Amino acid sequence: MSSPRPAARTAGTPAPPAGLPTTLGELRASDHPAKPPRSVRDELRDNLLTTLKAGENPWPGIVGFERTVLPQFERAILAGHDVVLLGERGQGKTRLLRSLVALLDEWTPVIEGSELGEHPEQPIIPASIRRAAVEGDALPVGWRHRSVRYAEKLATPDTSVADLIGDVDPVKVAEGRSLGDPETIHYGLVPRTHRGIVTINELPDLAERIQVALLNVMEERDIQVRGYTLRLPLDVLLVASANPEDYTNRGRIITPLKDRFGAEVRTHYPLEVAGEVALVRQEAHTVAEVPDHLVEVIARFTRNLRGASAIDQRSGVSARFSVAAAETVAAAALRRAAVTGEDAAVARPVDLEAVVPVLRGKLEFESGEEGREEELLTHLLRRAIAETARKRLAGVDLGPLADAVAEGRRVVTGERVPAREVVATLPAVPVVRTVAERLGAGDTEAPGPLASAVELALEHLYLTRKLAKDRDDSAEDGEGRVTYGG
């Protein structure tokens, strides 16, 4: 058997395995599971059921939706519904929609050279129907990878009907075809994803006339271009994402299109601190070690922002804020290691100060808060530090540490103070080792983790007014040294 022909491969698409049928006759004679045509909805349903019955996770990498969003989403897929995900920015809507690709068959047969990737036994455009009638069992078969069967479009005001549905191709008209000939059409994104999944992000941002163009695609499964209609039995699952404010309250989506979606699923930010921490650990590409207690501070900081009346909650506080904060803290630690010659870069609470000025632009503030942004963010960050320390150091008597520091054993830290110098100034009291063990630094002699752990305890003592903290910004490098004392 000759090697199979690839179907419309793009860069990065894997080559089909050897031994697949290369003609319609060979496909009919084979026992390949994709031989009988299935709709994309049936395909997703069958593969989702197979995954669930096997006890496997159909949604790897999706965090915090296990008991809320995912059951609803799975019911929508099993019902064969077009789906819209409603949620504020940074809630993982697009990632969840992209994960649908894994529920498609890895390889599916298509008519070789077809514009729309039709199944060899179900041609739908005139050119493919003619080829199938003329060539019969000799009709060439190619194989399309599931990654090519997913298309995504960000809705923007300049999106046109031609982009999504299609338009008359002047080149084909110039070749001698009449304008009424359906073969003069250049197909848009939706028809070209026949037998696949089309995602439209920020659906309400589509102009109303573009929304109208989607109505027939979703209900009658045909397309209308320049005044004439092509009856194409398109097989497309349409999924979309939207902000609830735009989708439900501002009238930016036409009611008939809203009615076409079989399911609306609300997403949310992680409901628990542990979910936010898991998300940061999964998504952040940190260039230095960021201890767990600092990731928890970042998670609590983000959650505090989501509950702050001064922040525009209609825009939301994206999970990307937490991720960027962790990456910024890691970068601050790496910079200190490079400047001071530390062997290992480990983030410390002092590095959290870098988050506020760098990331304030990712937030939308309510009107009337002008000029108070940094003050507000600093307050919420300190609250997050206090909450984390109180949670992680519950039951630990920090009194001996506070007494030792207040009585003259001052501890110095700062953006350019290496961990070994911080450790050298720590008082020799047993509670230091207790704090290190509680914060996961008890099994190492490296100064970085120990300095990070004890700094959190010292900052907690400062925030609870049991220690004083002085900052000296007079250094020539402009980066202050922080001293904890009585």
N, C-alpha and C positions, 0 to 999 in steps of 0.2 A: 504494500500500500504506500502511495506517495505521501510525503509529509504534508500536513494541513496548511492551508493558506491562512495567513493572519488577516483579520478584518479591521481595516482602518485603524491601525495601531498608532498610538501617540508615544512621544518620548516617555520612557519610564514604564511603559506597559510591558508585562512579561510576554514572551513568545509562547504560543500554545504548545502543549506537549505533543510529542510524536505519536502517530498511530490513530489520530482522529479522522473521521470520514472527510473526504474532500469533494464529494459530489452528493447530490440528492439521493441517488440510487444507493450509494454506500451508507448514507445516513439511515435510509429506510431499512436496510438489511442489518444494521448494527443494533446492539442492545444499549446504546448510549442513553442515559437517563433523560437527556434533554431532547430526545427524538420526538416525543409527542409534544406539540406546542402547548405551553401553559401561559396564562396571563401573568403579568408581573405581580398582580395581587395574589394569585394562587401560589406563585413561586415563593413570595415572601411569607405567606401563611404557612406553607408546608415546611419551609426551612426553619421558621421560628418555632413551630411545634416540635420539630425534630430536636432542636437545640434545647428547648425546655424539658422535653422528655428525657434527654440525656443528662440532665442536671447541670448543664453548662451555662455560663453567663453570656447572653446574647449581646450585652452592652459593655464590653471591656473599656475601662477608662472613664466611665460615667460614675460620678461620685455624688452621693447624697440624695439620689432620686429613687432608691430601691423600693421604698414603701409608699411613695406618693406618685411621682410622675410616670415611672416605668410601667406599673400595672395598667394605667390608663392608656399609655402609648401602645402597649402590647395588645390590649383589647381593640384599639383602633386598627392596628395592622391585621389582626385576625378577622376583623369585620370587613376588611378591604376598603376602608375609608380613606379619602383624601384628608390630610391632617394639617392643622395650623397650631403651632406652639406659641403661646402667649407668655411673655415674661420680659422683665427689664434687661438691660444690657449686661452681658457678662454672666449669664446664668447657664451657659452651656447648651443653648438651643441648637446652634449650628452644629456643634460637635455631635449631639444626639442624632440629628438628621443625617449627618454624614455616616454615622455608624450603621445606617440601614444598608449600606453597600455590602456589608459582610453577610447579609441574609439573602443576597442574590446567588444564583449558581455561579461557580467560579468561571466556567466557560459555557457559552451558549452559541448554537449554530446560527449563522446569518447568510443571506444571499451574498456571495462574493461581489464586491463593488457596489452594493446597493447604498443609496444615500441615507436611507432610514434604518438600515440594519434589520430588515424583515426576516422572519423565520422562513427557511426554504420552502416550507409547506404552506405558508400563509403570506404570499406577496400582496401588497396593498396599493402600490403606486403603479401607474400605467406601464412604465418601462419594465418594472420587475414582473408584472403579470405577463407581458409579452415574452420576456426571456424564459419564464417558467413554462409557458405553452410551447415555445419553439424547442427548448433544450431538453425538457422532460427530466429523466433521471440523470442526465449529464450536466444538469445545472450546477455550476461550481458553488461549493460551500466553504465559507470562511468561519473563523471562530473569534468571538468577541469576549474579552475579559470583563468581569463585572465592574472594574474600575472605570471602564469607558461608558458604562450604562448609567452613570450618575452625572447629572449636570446641575450647576448651581449658578444662580443669577442674583446679584445684589440689585434690588429695585432702586433706581435712581430716576429723577425727573426727566432725564433725556432718553430713557428706555423707549423704544419704538415698537410698533406692531411687527415690523420687519424683524426685529431682534428676537422676539419670542415666537411669532407665528410664521412669518415669511413675507415675501414680496415678489413682484415680477422681476425676473432677471433680464436686464436689457441685452446682455450678451446672447442669451438664448433666443430672444426676439430677433436680434440682428442676424442670427443664423438661418432665419427664414420661417420660424414658427409664428403663428398668429397669436394675438394677445389672449384669445379665448382658450388657447391650448394649455391644459393643466401642466404640461411639461415645461412651460416657461417659468414656473415658480422656483424661486430659491427658498428652500425651507429654512425656518428659524429654529431656535433652540428646542422648543417643545416637540415638533415633529421629528427632529433629528435624535431625540431621546426616546423614540418609539421602543417599547419593550424595556423601559428603564424608569428611573426616578428623576423628577425635576424638582429642585428646591428653589424657592424664591425667598430671599431674605429681606426683611423689612417690607413686607407686602403692602401696607398702606401707602408707601411712598410712590407706588405706581400711579401714573395719571389715570383718571377715570376711564378714558377711552381704551387704555391698555387693559384695565380690569375687565371691561366689556368683552374684549377680544378673547379673554380666557374662559368666558362663560360656556361657549360651545365646546371648547376643548374638554372642559370638566364634565359636562352633562351629555351632550350629543356625540362627543368624541369626533367631531369633524373640524375643519378649518375653513375660514373665509378670508380671501385675499382679493383686494381690488374689485369687489363687487361680484365675484363669482365664487361658488362654493365647491370645494372638493370633498367628497364623502370618503374620508379616510378613517377606517376603524382603528384609530390610534389606541395603543395600549400603554398608558402613562399613569404613574402614580404621582400626583401633585402634592407636595408638602411645602409648608411655608412657615416663616417665623414673623412675629410682630410684637410691638410694644402694646400692652393692654390699653394704655391711654389713647394711642392712635387708633387702635382697632375697635374700641368699644365706645369711646366718648367724643371723639373729635370729628366723626363723620368722614373720615378719610378713606373709608372702604365702602363700596357700594353694597347695599343689602343683598341683591341677588347673588353676588359672588360669595358673600359670607354664608349664605344659605347652602351653597354648593359643597362646602366642606362638611364632611360627615362627622368630624370630631374636632373639638377645641380642647387642648390640653394646657393647663397652666403650669409653668415652671416656677422655680423659686431658688433663692440662694440657700446654701447649706443651713439646715435647721439647727445643727449642733456645732460647737467649737471643734469637736473631733473631725467632723466632715470638712470644715474649712481647712484644718491642718492637713488632712489627707489630700485635699485638692492642691494646696500649695506644694506639698512634697511631690506630688505627681507632675505638676506642670512647670514648676520653677527650675530654671537652669542656673544653678548657683555656682559661682566660681570659687567659693570658699566654703568651709564648714559652717553651717548655721545650726546651732544646737536646738533641740526640740522646744526648750522654754522660750526661745526667741521667736520661733515660728508660731507658738501659741500666742505670744504677745501681738504679733502681726494679725493673727486671726481675730483676736478679741478687739483689736483696734478697728479692723474693718467692720466688725459687727457693731461696735459703738457708733461708727459713722452712719451705718444704716438705720440706727435709731435716733440720730440727732436731728432736731427740728430745724437746725440751721442749714442742713444739707437738703438739696432738692431730691426727694425720694422718688419723684416721678422719673427722673433720669436713672436713679439707682446708683449703687456703688458696686461696680463690676468686680467679679472674682479676679479679674486681671489686675486689679489694684493690689490685692494680697500677693499675687505672684510677683508683680513688679517690685513691691516692697521687700520681699525676701531676696530678690536678686540685687536690689540696691544695697541692702545690709551686707550681703556677701561681698559685693564690690568694694564697700568701705573697708571691710576686713582685709581684702586682698591688697588694697592700696596701702594700708598701714604696714602689712607684712613686707611689701616691696620697699617702702621708705625706711623702715626700722631694721630690716634684715632678719625678720622672724623666719624661722624654718617652716612653720605651718600657719596658714591663715585661718583663724577661728573668730567668728563674729562674737561681739560682746554687746551688752546693753548700750554702751556709749555709741555704737554704730547705728542705733535706732534713730538718733538725731538727724541722720541723713535723709530719712524718709519724708519728713514734712516739707522741706523746701523743694525737693525733687518731684514729688508726686501730687502736690496741691493742685496742679493744673488738670489732673484727671477727675476732679470733683466739680460738681455744679452746686453753687451756694444759692440760698434763697436771697431775694432782694433785701437790702437793709443790713447785710452782713459784710459789706465792703470795708476793708481795713482790719477786720477781726479774724481773717481766715487762719493766719498762722497761730494766733492765740488759741483759737478753738481747736485746731488740730493737735497742738501741743498738749492741751488739757486732756483730750480724749486718748492720746497716746500714753500719757502718764497714768490715766485711769486703767488702761489695758495692762500696763506694767504692774500696777498694784493688784489687779484682779488675778493676774497670772501668778505672781509671787505668793499671794494669799492662798491660792488653790494648791500650788505645788509645794509650798513650805508649811502647810497646815500642820500644827503639832510640834513644830521645831521652835525651841526657845532661842530666839536671836538676841536675847538680853546680853549674854556674855560678849557677843561680837560688838554690840552697840557700846557696851561699857568700855571695852578695850580700845575701840576707836576714839571714843569721847575722851578717854584719859590720856591721849597723846599718841597712840599708834595710828596715825593718819594714813589713809590709803589713797594713793594717787593713780588716776587713770586719765584717759584722754585719747583723742583721735590719733596722736602720734606716740603714744606710750605703749611699748610692747608688753605682751602678757607677762614676760619674765620679770619686768619691773613692778607690775601690779602685784604679782605673787610675792615678790620680795618685801613688799610693804604690808602684807597681811599679818595680823596678830596671830600668835601661836596659841589659839584656843580650840578646843575639840569641836566646837560647833562649825568651824570652817570645813572640817572633813564631813560632818553630817550634811551640811548644805551641798557639798560636792556629790555625795552619794545620792541624795534626794534628786538632784538635777542631772544625774547620769554621768558625772565626771569623777566618780570615786574609784574607778578601776584603771585610771591612767595617771602617770606622773607628768604628762605634758602640761606646760603652764597655760596653754590656750583655753582648754575646757574648764580648768579650775578657776581661772580669772573670770571667765564668762559667768560661771555659776555664782561666785561670791559677789560679783558686781550686781547681779540681780537682787541678792539679799541686801546689799548696801543701799541700792536705790529704793528698795521697799522701806527700809528703815528711814531714809530721807523723806519719802512721801508720807510716811506716818508720823513725821516730826520727831523722830527719836535720834536723828543725826542731822548735822548741818552739811551743806554742800557748797563749796566755793569754786567758781570758775575763773581762771586767770587767762584773759585773752591778750595779754601784753607780749606774748612770745613773738619773735620775729617772723615765724612762719604763719602767724595769724590763726593758728589752730590751738585752741585753749586746752589747758590741763585742768582736770577736775579733781578736787580734793575733798574726800569725805572726812569729817572731824566732828568734834563736839560743839 
